[in-house]
Amino acid sequence: MYAQFFGSYLLGRDLITTDQLNKAISRLSDSRIRLGTLAMHEGLMTPAEVNEVCYMQTREDKRFGEIAVEREYLTQEQVDSLLKSQNPDFLLLGQNLVDLGAITNSQLEEYLRDYQDETGIDDMGSEDNSKTEKIVGAFFAGVRPIDRNIIMYVNLLFNDLVRFIGDDFTPMEPSVVKSVDCEFGITQKISGQARMSTGLIMEKETAVRFASRYAKMRFDEFDEYVMASAEDFLNLHNGLFCVNISNESSVELSLDPPVREEKSNITFSQSTYQIPIDYTFGKVTLLVSSEK
């Protein structure tokens, strides 16, 4: 999930364009991290050294690791270790942006360092809930104060989007609203000791693509099956959130029945966070608020 938030960070600071980001994200599932990118991230090689070895590969029929060892930029043990390491998705996104010419290796190193400083995460080599919640908290920096239930909810939602819909999305800057117009949407209230209002809204064409991915079958038009699929996703996600809250703090929550919205204005009794989520196939907007 680091890739999605790193992409949002780059886009929000006008370091790349939306088109460049969409192209880089769409290649995530078909790309593989290169040894040079890993070596640079681990501080074992400089961007200039990586560029030099890449250039030499156009002149010699040798692998990156072979040339790096010959030039004493890496040891064979370091090469073996890097080859066995996991492929962090944020590095893969950065590598794709370099390949597209959107940024250079030097800029990638600089932007990653700045992003880590901003989020306060030193080690981005592995993901866990504490780290991703920290990133989500930083994501809401412009609309604070925000309670932890919202952070937990949004963190889980992005994980569920990756699991059930796909990782080719970028979360955009959140804002606070009291009402919102929608072409199609699903809303659902969470009741109990931690009451919340939640919803997902999107255009009908986007809903068809969203439902096709979730149901793992092709839908060609907006119909009952599409609406039911979007409804099921939100209900499933909210159910998982309730289970997580119960396991962590022994707070029992329950779900009201989902409500479908079509060509309507959804009004909330309290200020609600609105988070546009740009998928490569369209925009899905999350709505969530916590009632005190």
N, C-alpha and C positions, 0 to 999 in steps of 0.2 A: 504493500500500500504506500510505501515511501515514494514510489515513482509518481503516483497521482498528485501527492502534495508538493513534491519537488517541482513537477510541471506547473502546478498552480502558482508556486512561488516565482518561477521564471516568467510566466505570462503576466502576472500581476505587476512585475517591475519592468515590463516592456523589453525584456532581454531576448525574447523570441516572439514570433507571431502565432496566432491561433492555428493557422494552416500548418506551420512547421511543427507545432506541438501535436496536432492531430495525426500527422504523418508519422511522427516518431512513436506515438503511443500505439498506433495501429500496427506497427511492426514488432511490438514487444513479444507476442507469442511466436513469431517466426524468426526471431533473432537470437544470437548467442553472444554472451559477453566475451570479449577478446582478452588475451593475456596482458597486453599492454595497458588496457583500461584498468584491470585489476591491480597491476603492478604500480600504476600511478596513484591509485586510490590508497594503496597500502603504504605509500611513501617510499617505495623501493626504487622508483625511477621518476625522473622529471618529465614534464611534457616534451621538452626538447629531445630528450633521449628516446622517448617513445616515437616521436616523429622521425628521428634518425633511423631507428630500427625498421620502421614501416617503409621508409624510403629504400633501405638496403634490401628489403624483401622484393622490391621491384627489379633489383639487379642480381640477386642471388636466389637460387632455388632452395631456400632454407626456411625453417619455421622461425617464428618470432623468438621463441625461447632459445633456440640454437644461436642466433645472432647476438641476443642479449648476453648470453653466457660468454661467447667469444670476445665481446667487447667489455666484459667484466662489469656490466650493469647489474646483472643478476648472477647468483650462484645456481648450480643445478638443483640444489636442495630447495631454494626459493621457487624455482620454476615448478618443481614437482608439487610443492605445497599450494601454489596458486592454481594449478590445474585441478587440484582436488577440492578447492574451496567452492562454496555455493555461488550462485550468480545473482547478486543483488539487483532487484528490478530497477532501482533508481540509477544505478550505474549503466544498466542496459539502455535506459531512456536517454541518459547523457551521451552514450556512445552513438545512439541513433541520430541524435541532434548534430553530433560532430560529422557523422557520415553524410547528413543532409546539407552540411555547410552552414547550418544555423549558428553554430558556435565553434570555437577552436578547443583543442585539448587544454590549453592554458586557461581559457575562460571557464571550461568545465571544472577544473580544479579550484578556481577562484570562487565560482558560484556555489559549489558544494561546501566549501569552507564557510562562506557567508551564511548559507542556509543552516548549517550545523550550529553556528554561533547564535543565530536567531532562535532556533528551537531549543537550544541547550542540550542537544544530543550529540555526544562525542563519538559513540560507536554506532554507526548505521549498518553494521555488517549483519545484524540479526534483528528481527522484529519480535516484540512482545507487547502485551497490552499496556504496560506502564509507559513504554516509549511512544506507542501510537496515540495513547491518550494525551501525552505531552504535546505531540504534534497537533492534534485536534484542538487542544487548548490554545496553542499559539495561533492556529488558524482563525480563532474567534477573537483575536487580540483587539480588533477594531470595534467590536460590539459588546464588550464586557460591561458589567459583570455577568457571569454565566455559572450556573451550578453544575456540580459533577454529574448529576443524572443526565443532563443534556450532553455533556462530553461523552459519557459512556454510551448513550443512545446513538450519537452520530458516529462514534468509533465503530460500533457494531454494524451500523448500516453500511458503512463503506466496505467493511469486511464481507458482509452479505452480498453486496453488489458484485464484488470480485468473485465470490463463490458461485452465485446463481445467475448473474447477467454477463459479466465480463470485466476485464481490467482496463478496457480502452476508454477511460473517462477522466475528466479533470474537474475537481471541485472548484467552484468559483467563489468569489468573495461573498460572505453571508451578510444579510441585512435584517432589520427588524420591521415587521409589517403588522397591521391590524386587520387587513383584508386583502384578498387577492382574487383576480379573475382567472378562470380556467376553462379550457375547452373540454378537458376530461380530467378527473381526479378521483382519488380514494382517500377518505379521511377515517380516522379511528381514534377513539378516546381510550386511554389507559386509566383505570379507576383503582382506588385503594389508598394506601398511605402516601403514595407519590403519584399524584394525578398529573396526567400529561395529555396534550392534544397533538396528534400526528397526522401527516398526510403526504401524499405524492401527487403531483399534478404534471401533466404533459399534453402535448397535442395528440390528436387521435392517430396520426400517421406514426408518431414516435411510439405510441402505446402498442401498435401492431408489432413493431420491431422488438420492443421491450418484452412483450408477451411471448413472442416467438423464441426468444433466447431463454426465457424462464421455463417455458413448457417444453423446450427442446423439440419443437415442431413448428412447421411454417404456417403462419397466418397471413392471408393476403388482404383482408379487409377488417375494419373495425366492427366487431360484433360481440355477442354475449361471451364467447370464449376468451376474447381479448380482455374484456372487463373483468371476468372471473379470475384470469391469470394475474392481473395487476393487483386485484383484491387479495388473492391468495399470498402473493409475495409480501405485501404489507402486513397481513395477518400473521404470517410465519415469522417475519422479522420481529414484530412486536411481541409475539409469544416467546421467542428466544431472549429478548430483552427482559421480559418479566422473570424468566427462569434465572437469568444472570443476577438480577437484583435480589431475588430470593436467596440464591446461593451465597451471595456476598454479604448481605446485611439482614437476612431473615425477614425482609419486608414482603408481604404478600400483595400481589397486584392481580387485577383481572382486566379482561378486554371487553369493551362494548362491541357490538356488531359493526363491521365496516360499513361506511356509507359511500355510495357512488355519487359523484358530482359530474354534471354535464352542462356546459355552457352556462356557468353560474358564477356568482360572486361568493366566495367563502369568507365569512366574517368570524373573527375570533374574539373571545371575551377578554383576552389579555394579549399583550405584545408577543408576537410569534417570530421565531427565527426562520428566515427563508434562505435556502442554500441551493442555487442552481448547480446542477451536475451535468456537464457537457459530455455526452457520449459521442462517439464518431457517427452514430446514426440519429442523433437528436438530443434535445435537452429534457432532462427530468429534474423537477424541482422538489426538494424536501421541505416540508413544513413541520416544525416541532416547537412546542412551548411547554413549560412546566408551571403547574398551578400550585401556588403556595397555600 
